[in-house]
């Protein structure tokens, strides 16, 4: 295990969605360096098979371990549901943090006996992972889930905050499955990028739950307990790796981190 507090945090997603998690981590832990891997050659993960996501995740974990990461954050709901248990067994040398468990813990704490909605990719919704984990806790929480497969690719292409995206979002949120809920879980790390539009649909009267800040808090707790918090000695250095270059990823990264970004192409299996 890399026990150096100055070692970077590894983060991965299929594309730009995980940048919402990376940004929250940077805000909460400004002394930490990060290595972010966007598997842009295989996005979106939401329509991939479990076996394919597991294979991609193992390969990315190997890259992040070679980069000396002290912890790996799966900044993707699809990968968290499909590959988390496998990665825990495969890696062992460092802690693996997923985006699902911290959100489940929040819902269990705040919404006992109530109804919450959930939107996510087909993979996340069909896995039933949120419902299963909540039911295992024996809390009387009803989860109304809706697959929203058009949203992640729309966001990945930078196609949001316009008339067409408003209509697509409204079409999904008007679905009968999402009526009579008290909060909405954004079960995809891409979705915080359209949080403003979702709030506008609900006229700011719905509690929107996105995992980025919750995951950052869970990461901070782990680093503190493991005495791996970077004390701020030395420069902060962020690396951004992609399996295939996309201009939208580079633009989004600059937008999040307010700095010049140099993408390093790191193909998986010759992608």
N, C-alpha and C positions, 0 to 999 in steps of 0.2 A: 504493500500500500504506500502511496505517496503521502508522507506525513508532513510535508513542507507546507506551511501556511501561505507561502508566497506562490505556490503552484496555482495554475489557472482552474477555473470552473469550466467544465465541458457542457455544452448545450446543443441539442439537435432537434430538428424538425424537417418536414418535407420541403419547406420553403420559407416564406417571410413570416408566417404566423408566429413562430417561436420567438421572433424579435420582440413581440409584446412581453414575453416572459424575460428575455434578456434585458430589456429596458427597465423593467421593474426591479430586476436584480441589481442593475447598475445604480438605480436611484437609492435602493436600500443599503447596498454594500459598495460604496464608491471606490474603495481601495482594492477591490478584487479584479483581477484580469480574467478574461473569458476567451474560450475558443468555441466559436459557433459554427456548426455544420448544417448547411441547408442542402438537403438532398433534392435539388432542383431537377435532376434528371428523371426523378420518379414521382414527382408531385402530380396530383394530390394523393396522399396515402389512403384517403377515405374510401376509394373504390378499389383498393388493392386487396389481395387475399392475405389472410393471416400469415401464411408461410412466407410470402414475399416480403411483408413488413418485418417479420422476424429476421430474415436474411439481410435486409438492408440495415436493420438496427445493430446486428452483430458486427457487420463490417464497419459501420460508423463508430461503434464503441471501440473497436480496435484502433481506429485512427485517433480518437480522443485520448486513449490510453498512451499511444505513442507520443502524443503531445504533452504527456505528463500531467494530465488533469487529476485533481484531488477528489472530485465528485462529478457525476454525470447527471444532468437534468434532461429527462425526456420531455421536451417542450411541445408535445403533440398528443392529443387525446387518442387518436387512432393507434399510434405506436405504443402509448401507455397501456391501452387495453389489450393489444395483440402481443406485445413483446416484453413487458415489464418483468413478469415472472421468469421468463427465459433469461433476460439480461442479468437479473439478480443471481441466478445460478451460474451464468457464464462468466461474469466479471469478478465478483467476490472481493477483489483487491480494493475497490473503492465503493462508496455508497451510491446507489442509484435512486434518484428521486423522480417520481412521476407526477403528472398534473392532476390525476384523478383523486387520489387519496386525500390531499389537503382540502380539496373542494368538498368531498364527501364529509369530512370532519366538520367543516363549517356548516353545511346543511344540517347535519345531525345536531349541532349545537344550537342553531338559530331557528329551525323550522319544524321542530317536533310537533306531530299532530296536524300538519298543514299540507297544502298542495303546492308543488313547485313544477315549473315547466323546464324543459331541456331541449335545446336545439344543437345538432351536431352532424357529423358526416354519417353516411350509411354504416360504415364500419363501427363507429362508436355506438350509435343507436342500436344496431342489430346485436351488438355484443351484450347489451343489457347490463353492463358493468356497474353503472351508477345505481340502478335499481337493486341489483344483487347485494352490493356492499351496504346500501342503506337498510335493506330488509334483514341482512345478517345482524345488524345492530338492534333489531327489534324495536325500532322507532316507527310510529304510525305516520309515516310520511308518504304521500302519494306523489309519484313522479310521472308527469305527462311528457313523453318524449316524441320528438318529431325530427326525422331526417331532413336535412336541408342541403342537398348535394350541390346545388348551383352556387352556393355562397363562397366556398373556399376558392374555386378556380376564378370566380369573379374578382375576389379580393386580390388574388395572386397576380392578376393582370392589371391591378390598379384601377379596376372598373367599379368605383363606388362613389357615393355622394353625388349622384345625378338622378335624373328622372327615372331612368330604367331600373337602376338599383333600388330606388325607393319602392317601385312597383313590385319587384321581385321579393323584397323583404316584407312588404305588406301582404303579399299573397301567402307567404309562409306563416306570418304571425297571426293572420286571420283564420288559420286552420282551426277547426273545432277542437282538436286535441289540446290546444293551448289556451282554451277558455277557462275561466275561474281558477287561475293560479295566483299565487302571492309573490312569486319571484321567478326569474328566468335564468337558468344556468346556461352560459355560453360554453358549450362543451367542445369547443374547437379554438385553438389559440389564434386562429385568423380573425375570429369574430370580434374581438375588442376593437379592431380597426373600423368596424361599422357600428360600434356601440352608440355613437351620436345619433345615427339614423334610427336605431332601435329605440332609443330614448324618445326621439321625436314621434315615432309611431305611437308609443304609449303615453305621450304628452308628459313625460317625466314622472309618471305616477306608478311605474313598476320598478321594483328592485332588480337590478341587473347584476348577476354574479359572474364575474370573469376571474379566471384562476391565476392571472399573472402575479398580482400582489400577494395572494394567498400562498402560491408556490415560493415566491421570494422569501416570505416569512418562514416557511418550513425549511428552506435552505439555510437561512440565517441561524435558526435554532440548531440544525445539525452541525454547522460549522462551529458554533459556540460550544456545544456539548463535546465535540471532538477536538476542541482547541485548535481549530484550523482557520480561524478568522485571520485574514491578512492585516497585520498591524499598520500597514501603510508605508513599509520600508521598500524603497525602490519604485520605479515607474509602473503605472498601470498600462498594460498592453493587451489590446483586443485583436484576435485573429478571426477572420471570416473565411470559411472554406465552403465551396460549393461543388457538387458533382457535375454541374453543367452551368456555364455562365449565362446569366440573364440580366439585361439592363434594369428590369424592374426590381430585381433583388438588390442590386447595387444602389439604386435610387432610394429604395426603402431603408436600407441600412444607413445611408447618409442622413436620412430624415430622422431616424430614431436616435442616432448617436452624435449628430451635429459635428461630424469630423470627416476628413477625407478617408475613404475606405478603399483598401486594396484587396480585392477578392483573389483567393488562391484556389485554382481549380484542382480538385482532388477526385478524379473519377472513381466510381465503384465498379469493379469488373469491366473496365474499359468503356463505361457509359459515355 
